[in-house]
């Protein structure tokens, strides 16, 4: 029996901290998904490394911004139904 959870991390203003937090949550073996609802992810060294690492941990990445190439596009209309799939939703 698995005690793993599905956790959604919503990133908006503090992108670097939100991505870092999502990456840290992978240590517990939970299923982590990241939702960027703010401006496109600034691809500085830290954010680029965190997005790459999240991908290596099979985290699902969603964004409302077409410019976020590493993310699956989602629109705000579909967000509420998608978030109902998760045990926990954390906003950062």
Residue pairs with C-beta under 8 A, 6 or more apart in sequence:
4 28
4 29
4 30
4 31
5 30
5 31
5 86
5 87
5 88
6 30
6 31
6 33
6 85
6 86
6 87
6 88
7 25
7 30
7 31
7 32
7 33
7 86
7 87
7 88
7 89
7 90
8 33
8 34
8 35
8 83
8 86
8 88
8 89
8 90
9 18
9 21
9 22
9 25
9 32
9 33
9 34
9 35
9 90
9 91
9 92
10 18
10 35
10 37
10 89
10 90
10 91
10 92
11 18
11 19
11 22
11 34
11 35
11 36
11 37
11 38
11 41
11 92
12 18
12 36
12 37
12 38
12 91
12 92
13 38
14 92
15 36
15 38
15 41
15 42
15 47
16 42
16 44
16 46
16 47
16 50
17 92
18 34
18 92
19 34
19 41
19 46
19 47
19 50
19 51
19 54
20 46
20 50
21 90
21 92
22 32
22 34
22 50
22 54
22 59
23 50
23 53
23 54
23 57
25 32
26 32
26 54
26 57
26 59
31 59
32 54
32 57
32 59
32 60
33 59
33 60
33 61
33 62
33 86
34 54
34 59
34 60
34 61
34 62
34 71
35 62
35 63
35 74
35 79
35 82
35 83
36 61
36 62
36 63
36 64
36 65
36 68
36 71
37 64
37 76
37 79
39 65
40 63
40 65
40 67
40 68
41 47
41 51
41 63
41 65
41 68
41 71
43 51
51 61
51 70
54 61
55 61
55 70
60 72
61 68
61 70
61 71
61 72
62 71
62 72
62 73
62 74
62 82
63 71
63 72
63 73
63 74
64 73
64 74
64 75
64 76
65 71
66 73
74 82
83 89
